[in-house]
Amino acid sequence: MIQEKSMKALDAFLDSAQKSFSSFVDSIDPKPCREAAQLILDSQAKGGRIHVTGIGKPGHVAAYAASLLASTGNPAVFLHGTEAVHGSCGQLVGGDVVIAISNSGETMELKSTVNAIHANGCKVIAVTGNPNSWLATHSECTLLAGVKEEGGPLNRAPRNSVNAEMLILQALSVVLQVEKDWNPEKYVRCHPGGKLGEIRENEK
């Protein structure tokens, strides 16, 4: 039987998530999103591509972000955060842009990956909760995704920070989708299956 303290922890987390999400949305500066989008568009104009990477939970966010970008007019691929320095940097071509996600911006493995990315002639867009982090200072552009607390027991496991990372990347995808004039017909072409692949009456 579920303990009462577990339900109290759930209530506390939901309260934390609501406050963190609202505060983060209010704090978003649109200028870095514009700069990141322009960096990507300039790269694409020269044949460059988008890659997204991260370590641990941000690695899962990276895979989602790459899929979201690809499905909304901006082909992107996932770059494994640690395999990158063991051969996967071979997917990079000079002029590409890599979005690197790390809440602390200080993860040792990601530092090695970012150094390898730059060594391969690519530019980096940081997504981090720390504007003064190593990642932020070693990137061409920084999208802040900071929260005051993670919420949940111990306040350690990535929860609220993951929500922030996903939201800022979703915001970037919106800007890029509009810049690519991704209309219903183009969207459906990439979603031939399921309800998402249907043209709605108000879109005809």
N, C-alpha and C positions, 0 to 999 in steps of 0.2 A: 504494500500500500504506500502511495506517495506521501512522504512526510510533509508536515505543515511548513517546516523551515525551507523545504524545496520550493513550495509555492510562494513563500515570502521572497526568496531569492529571485524567482521569476518576475514577480511584481517589481522588485527593485531594478532588475535589468531592463524591463520594458520602460520604466520611468527614465532610466539612464539613457537608453537608446533614443527615446523621444526628445529629451533635452539636448543630447549631443547632435542629433540629426538636425534639429531646428537651428541650433547655434551654428553648426557648420554651414548650412545653406545660407544663413544670413552673412557669414563671413567671406563667402566666395567672391573673389575679385575676378571679373571677366577678362581683364587684360592678359594674364598669363595664358588663359584658354585661347585667346586670339593669337598670341605669340606662338603657342604650340601648334595650332592649326596652320599658321603661315609657314612654320618650319617644315611641316609635313607636306604642304602643298608645293613649296619650293623644291623639295626633294622629289616629289612625284613628277613635277614638270621636267625633271632631268632623268626620269626613269627609275628613281629611287623607290624603295619599298618601306613598309612599316613592320617592325618586329616589336613584340612585347615580352618583357621578362620580369622575373621576381623570384625570391627565395621563400620557401615555406608557404604559408597561407597566401601571401601576395602572388606566389606562383600560380595558384588557382585563379586568382583575380586576373592575372595576366592572360591566362588561357581564355577566360570569358571575354575580356576586352578585345583580344584578337578576333574572336568569333563575332562579336558585336560589330566591330569596325568593318570586317569583311562582308557582313550581311547588309551593311548600309552604305555601300558604295566605295569603301576604302580597303582594298585587299590588305590583310595583315596576317602575320604568322607568329606563332608562339616560339620564343627562344628559351630553351631550358636554362635556368639560372646557374646551374653548376656544370652541366654538360657543355656549356658554351666554351669553357676553357679546356675542354677535352675533345675538341673537334667540331662542335656545333657552330662555332663562329664561322665555319665554312659556308653557312647559309647567308652570311652578310656580304654585301658588295659596297665598296666605297660610295658614299653619298646617301646610303640608307639612313633611316631614323629609327632609333630603338627607344621605346618607352620602358623605363626601369622603375619598378615599384618596390619601396621599402619604407615601412612606417618610421623606423629609427634613422634610416639613411646611413647606418654605420655597420651593416652586416659585412663581415670579412669576405664571405664568398662573393657577394655582389660587387664589392670593390674590385676584385680580380676580374669579374666579368665586364664591368664598365671599362676598366683599363684595356681589356682585350677588344672591346667594341671600338674604342677610340683608336687603338692601334690598327684596326681594320678600316679606318677612314670613315667611320659613321658618327652621327651626332646623337646625343642623348637628351631625352625629355624625362626629368625626374618626377616621380609621384611619391611624395614623402610627407610625414607629419612634422618634420623638423627642418625649417628653412635654413638653419645654420649647419646642417649635417654635411658629412663628406660627400654624399650623393648629390645634394643640392649645389654644392660649390664646384662639383666636377661635371656639371651638366650644362647644356646650352640653354635650357629652359626648365623652370620648376613649377609644377602644379601642386599646391599645398593641399594635404588631406589630413590635417591635424585634428585630434579630439583630445579632450581633457582626461577622459578615462575610457577604459575598454568596457566596463560594466561586467556583471557576472561575478561568480566566486573568484577570489584572489585578485581580480582586476588585472589579469595577465594575458589570458588567451585572447587573440585578436578577434574582436567582435565589432565594436563601434568604429575602429579604424578601418576595418574591411568595408563597412558601409560607406565611409567617407571616400575611400579609394575608388570604389565602384561608381559612386555618384559623380566624382570629378571626371572620370573617364567616360561616363555616359554623357556628361555635358560636352566634352570634347567631341564625342561621336556625333552629337546633334549639330554642332557647328560644321563639321566636315561633311555630314550628310547633305546639308543644305547647299554647301559650296559645290557639291557634286551633282546638284539637281536630281537627287535620287527620288524619282516620282513613283507612283503606285505600280506602273508597268514594269519598271526596272526592279522594284522590290519583289514583285511576284515572280519575276524570272529567276530569282535566286531562292525562292521559297515555293517550289511547285507542289509541295505536299502540305497537308494540314490546313487549318483555318487561316493561318497567317498568309497562305498563298492564294487567298480569294480576293478578288477586286470587289470592294464594297460599293453599294449603290451610290453613296455620296462622293465616290472617287472616280466615277465614270464621266 
